[in-house]
Amino acid sequence: MWRRSASFILDRDDTAVDSLTTITSLSPPPATHSTSSMTNPNSNPNPAPVSAYYQTRAAHHGVVNSNWLAQAQSAVAAPLVSPDRPAPQAGGNGGGGCFSVIEVFNEWRKQPDLAEAVAAIRALAAVIRNSGATTMMELEIELKKGSDCLKSWDTTSISLTAGCDLFMRYVTRTSALEYEDFNSAKSRLIERAEKFGEISQKARRIIAMLSQDFIFDGCTILVHGFSRVVLEVLRVASQNKKLFRVFCTEGRPDRTGLLLANELAKLDVPVKLLIDSAMAYVMDEVDMVLVGADGVVESGGIINMMGTYQIAVVAHSMNKPVYVAAESYKFARLYPLDQKDMAPALRPIDFGVPIPTRVEVETSARDYTPPQYLTLLFTDLGVLTPSVVSDELIQLYL
């Protein structure tokens, strides 16, 4: 089951998305995950380097506030940036240099509800607004430099790379620009950049709405780790008075499942916390598996938090549907053939006991789940089968 994507929604009337919800910013609490394992005397004496991808997960995942959806619903017509937080502006060197675009990107990342890829999209829009270019060629070169800077900020982040690539495709590939003078063309680019940012920022809400038909009264849902879009899906289901319970895996080693369980408890959703190795033990009680994704690849498979693959394999063997909630800016032009066929994203691991120097520790933060173990993908483009993902990627990138 799927409906046709809104791949070219940017060219439609501006009112097409005005009714969707915009998320207002929240103040993030200090993150403590990244230092705990480094100061623990029992940690590995030879820790592997930690990627920027994983260093930012704790900050992103630890700041979800239980009432942000209610705030958003009461502010449908509110501006994209809260009144007390002006939109970050690029500084210094014309918006195209590494320093300025990274600076604006980091400012946007301070908003805890904002995905990393959306922060990059907003930063690239600032590059256009602050550009000193006098020709389209110069402007496109500045945009390309800004995009490359953002992608090099963390080469292991799939959504960051995909978001930058999609932004470049949407904003610059417009044939109408060939028939306009530069000033009007630049205005058109800014308009399209802002529209793409708005749509990307509202993707989570769209996914939550589309997924409600699949959550029925009395069902039991198994989730893994912490995903903001999964939390949004479950939050909307709870607000729609649906009766369901959730099994949360602990999400070792960073225990992100504890964060999700805490948020669900605030919503009065019945939740049971499991150790990660108990997922097969409880699978016969589960009606569906619902996970997020760090990236959706061309095969229709997903790259997500370590442990997703094994959950999908067990669920598939027991005829349990596996649903994935992922925004379209996570659709990446990647085609991994196996678990090692992707850039590693490393994380610190503390086993609580001293680890001998000669013992090697696996520190990868994510795994690849092939499409044959997935049932449907809930995206802002629609509800898709894994086999449709390649078609959508063609529409998005061509």
C-alpha positions in Angstrom: 0.0 0.0 0.0 1.4 3.4 -0.9 0.3 6.6 -2.5 2.2 8.7 -5.0 4.9 10.9 -3.6 4.9 14.6 -3.3 8.4 14.8 -4.8 7.7 18.1 -6.6 5.5 19.7 -4.0 7.8 22.7 -4.1 6.3 23.9 -7.3 2.7 23.8 -6.0 0.8 26.5 -4.3 2.3 27.7 -1.1 -0.9 27.0 0.7 -0.5 23.2 0.2 1.4 22.7 3.4 0.1 25.6 5.6 -2.1 23.3 7.6 0.8 21.1 8.8 2.4 21.6 12.2 5.6 23.5 12.8 7.7 22.5 15.8 8.8 25.2 18.2 12.2 25.2 19.7 13.0 23.9 23.2 16.0 24.4 25.4 18.2 21.3 25.5 19.5 20.0 28.9 23.2 19.2 29.2 24.2 15.9 27.6 26.3 13.6 29.8 26.6 10.5 27.8 29.7 11.4 25.9 31.9 11.8 28.9 30.8 9.0 31.2 32.6 6.2 29.4 35.7 8.2 29.0 36.1 8.9 32.7 35.1 5.4 33.9 38.1 3.5 35.2 36.6 0.2 34.0 36.3 1.3 30.4 38.4 -0.1 27.6 42.0 1.2 28.0 42.3 1.6 24.2 39.0 3.1 23.2 38.2 3.6 19.5 37.7 7.1 18.2 34.1 8.3 18.4 32.4 9.7 15.3 30.6 13.0 15.3 27.5 11.0 14.3 27.4 9.3 17.7 28.7 12.3 19.7 25.5 14.2 18.8 23.0 11.3 19.4 22.9 11.9 23.2 22.1 15.6 22.8 19.5 14.9 20.1 17.8 12.1 22.0 17.9 13.3 25.5 15.9 16.5 25.0 12.6 15.4 23.7 9.9 17.1 25.8 6.6 15.3 26.4 4.4 18.3 25.6 6.1 19.6 22.4 3.3 18.2 20.2 0.7 20.0 22.1 2.7 23.2 21.8 2.9 22.7 18.1 -0.8 22.0 17.7 -1.6 25.3 19.4 0.8 27.1 17.1 -0.3 26.0 13.6 0.2 29.5 12.2 3.3 30.2 14.2 6.6 31.1 12.4 9.1 28.4 11.8 11.4 29.9 14.4 10.1 30.8 17.9 9.8 34.6 18.6 12.6 34.5 21.2 15.0 32.7 18.9 15.7 34.7 15.7 16.7 32.7 12.6 20.4 32.2 12.6 22.2 34.2 9.9 25.4 33.4 8.1 28.3 35.6 9.0 31.6 36.7 7.6 32.7 35.4 4.3 29.7 35.6 2.0 27.8 32.5 3.2 29.7 30.1 1.0 32.8 29.5 3.2 33.1 26.6 5.6 33.3 28.8 8.7 30.0 30.7 8.1 27.9 27.7 7.0 29.1 25.5 9.9 28.4 28.3 12.3 24.8 28.7 11.1 24.4 25.0 11.1 25.5 24.7 14.7 23.0 27.5 15.6 20.1 25.6 14.1 21.2 22.4 15.8 20.7 24.0 19.2 16.9 23.5 18.6 16.4 20.0 20.1 13.4 19.1 18.0 15.2 19.9 14.8 16.8 17.0 12.9 20.5 17.4 11.9 19.6 17.2 8.2 17.0 20.0 8.5 19.5 22.1 10.3 21.8 21.6 7.3 19.0 22.6 4.9 18.4 25.8 6.9 22.1 26.6 6.9 22.3 26.2 3.1 19.3 28.5 2.7 21.2 31.1 4.7 24.1 30.7 2.3 21.8 31.8 -0.6 20.4 34.7 1.4 23.8 36.0 2.4 25.6 35.3 -0.8 27.5 38.1 -2.5 27.5 36.3 -5.9 26.5 38.2 -9.0 25.9 35.3 -11.3 24.1 32.0 -11.1 27.4 30.1 -11.6 29.0 31.9 -8.6 26.0 31.2 -6.5 25.9 27.5 -7.3 29.6 27.3 -6.6 29.1 28.8 -3.2 26.2 26.4 -2.5 28.3 23.5 -3.5 31.1 24.6 -1.2 28.7 25.0 1.6 27.2 21.6 1.0 30.6 20.0 0.9 31.5 21.7 4.1 28.4 20.4 5.9 28.9 16.8 4.5 32.5 16.8 5.6 31.5 17.9 9.1 30.4 14.3 9.7 31.1 11.9 6.9 29.3 9.1 8.7 25.9 10.9 8.9 23.7 9.5 6.2 20.8 11.9 6.7 23.1 14.9 6.7 24.6 13.9 3.3 21.2 13.0 1.8 19.6 16.2 3.1 22.4 18.3 1.5 22.1 16.4 -1.8 18.3 16.8 -1.9 18.5 20.5 -1.2 20.9 21.0 -4.0 18.6 19.0 -6.4 15.5 20.9 -5.4 16.9 24.4 -5.2 19.2 24.6 -8.3 17.5 22.4 -10.9 14.8 24.6 -12.1 14.6 25.3 -15.8 12.6 28.5 -15.2 15.8 30.1 -13.8 17.3 30.2 -17.3 14.7 32.8 -18.4 15.0 35.2 -15.4 17.5 37.9 -14.5 19.9 37.1 -11.6 18.0 39.0 -8.8 14.7 37.4 -9.6 16.5 34.0 -10.0 18.1 34.4 -6.6 14.7 35.3 -5.0 13.3 32.2 -6.6 16.1 30.1 -5.1 15.5 31.6 -1.6 11.8 30.9 -2.0 12.4 27.3 -2.9 15.1 26.9 -0.2 12.7 28.1 2.5 9.9 26.0 1.2 12.0 22.9 1.2 13.1 23.7 4.8 9.5 24.0 5.9 8.4 20.7 4.3 11.4 18.9 5.8 10.7 20.4 9.2 7.0 19.2 9.0 7.8 15.7 7.8 7.6 14.1 11.2 4.0 15.3 11.7 3.0 14.0 8.2 4.4 10.6 9.0 2.6 10.4 12.3 -0.7 11.1 10.5 -0.1 8.5 7.8 0.8 5.8 10.2 -2.3 5.9 12.4 -4.3 3.5 10.3 -1.8 0.8 11.2 -2.0 1.1 14.9 -5.1 -0.6 16.2 -6.7 -0.9 19.7 -5.2 -3.7 21.8 -2.0 -4.0 19.8 1.5 -4.5 21.2 4.3 -2.6 19.6 8.0 -3.4 19.9 10.4 -0.4 19.4 14.2 -0.2 19.5 16.2 2.6 20.8 15.1 6.2 20.6 13.6 7.8 17.5 11.8 11.1 17.5 9.6 10.2 14.6 8.6 6.9 16.3 7.8 8.9 19.5 5.7 11.3 17.4 3.8 8.4 15.8 3.0 6.9 19.3 2.2 10.3 20.7 -0.4 11.0 18.1 -1.9 7.5 18.5 -2.2 8.2 22.2 -3.8 11.5 21.6 -6.3 9.8 19.3 -7.3 7.6 22.3 -6.0 4.4 20.8 -5.3 1.7 23.4 -2.0 0.0 22.9 1.1 -1.0 24.8 4.8 -0.7 23.9 7.8 -2.9 24.5 11.0 -0.8 24.6 14.4 -2.5 24.2 17.0 -1.0 26.6 19.1 0.1 23.7 22.6 -0.7 25.0 25.2 0.7 25.4 23.8 4.2 25.5 20.4 3.1 26.8 18.3 5.3 24.5 15.4 2.9 25.1 15.2 4.2 28.6 14.6 7.7 27.2 11.8 6.5 25.0 10.2 4.5 27.8 10.3 7.6 30.0 8.6 9.8 27.4 5.9 7.2 26.8 5.3 6.9 30.6 4.6 10.6 30.6 1.9 10.0 28.0 0.4 7.3 30.2 1.1 4.7 27.5 1.6 1.2 29.0 5.3 0.4 28.5 7.6 -2.5 29.4 11.3 -2.2 29.3 13.3 -5.1 28.0 17.0 -6.0 27.9 18.1 -6.2 24.3 18.6 -9.9 24.3 15.0 -10.5 25.3 13.4 -9.4 22.1 13.0 -12.9 20.7 11.6 -14.1 24.0 8.7 -11.5 23.8 8.2 -11.6 20.0 5.2 -13.9 20.2 3.4 -11.2 22.3 4.2 -8.5 19.7 1.8 -7.4 17.0 4.2 -5.2 15.1 7.7 -3.8 15.2 8.2 0.0 14.7 11.6 1.5 14.3 13.2 4.6 12.9 16.1 4.9 10.5 19.3 6.8 10.2 19.1 6.3 6.4 17.0 4.6 3.8 19.1 3.1 1.0 18.3 2.4 -2.7 17.5 -1.3 -2.1 14.7 -0.3 0.3 16.7 -1.5 3.3 17.5 0.8 6.2 20.6 1.7 8.2 19.7 2.2 11.8 20.8 1.7 15.4 22.8 -1.5 16.1 20.3 -4.4 16.8 17.7 -3.4 14.3 18.8 -6.1 11.9 18.4 -8.9 14.4 15.0 -7.7 15.6 13.8 -7.6 12.0 15.1 -11.1 11.3 13.3 -12.5 14.3 10.1 -10.7 13.6 10.2 -11.9 9.9 10.7 -15.5 11.0 7.6 -15.2 13.3 5.4 -13.4 10.6 5.4 -10.1 12.5 5.2 -6.9 10.4 8.2 -4.6 10.6 7.4 -0.9 10.0 9.9 1.8 9.5 9.2 5.5 10.2 11.7 7.7 8.2 11.6 11.2 6.7 12.3 11.5 3.0 15.5 13.6 3.5 17.0 10.3 4.9 16.7 8.7 1.5 20.3 8.2 0.4 21.9 7.1 -2.8 23.7 4.2 -1.2 23.5 0.5 -2.0 25.3 -1.5 0.8 25.8 -5.2 0.0 26.6 -6.3 3.5 27.1 -5.0 7.1 30.6 -3.8 6.4 29.8 -2.1 3.2 29.3 1.4 4.7 31.3 4.0 6.6 31.6 3.0 10.3 30.0 5.2 13.0 31.8 4.5 16.2 30.6 4.8 19.8 32.1 4.4 23.3 31.2 1.2 25.1 31.5 0.6 28.8 31.0 -3.0 29.9 31.4 -2.0 33.6 34.4 -4.2 34.1 38.1 -3.8 33.1 38.7 -4.9 29.5 42.2 -6.4 28.8 44.2 -4.4 26.3 44.4 -7.3 23.9 40.6 -7.8 23.8 39.0 -6.1 20.7 35.7 -4.4 21.3 33.1 -3.9 18.5 32.2 -0.2 18.6 30.0 0.2 15.5 26.8 2.2 16.2 24.5 0.9 13.5 23.7 -2.0 11.2 22.0 -2.6 7.8 18.6 -4.3 7.6 17.9 -5.7 4.1 14.5 -4.9 2.5 13.2 -8.5 2.6 12.8 -8.2 6.4 10.8 -4.9 6.2 7.0 -4.7 5.6 6.3 -1.0 5.0 8.0 2.4 5.3 6.0 5.3 6.8 7.4 8.5 5.1 6.3 12.0 4.3 6.1 10.9 0.7 3.5 8.3 1.6 3.3 4.7 2.9 5.8 2.8 0.7 6.8 -0.8 0.2 10.6 -1.3 0.3 10.6 -2.1 -3.5 9.2 1.4 -4.2 12.1 3.2 -2.5 14.3 3.1 -5.6 11.5 4.6 -7.7 11.1 7.4 -5.2 14.8 8.1 -5.2 14.7 8.4 -9.0 11.9 11.0 -8.7 13.8 12.8 -5.9 17.2 13.1 -7.6 16.4 13.3 -11.3 
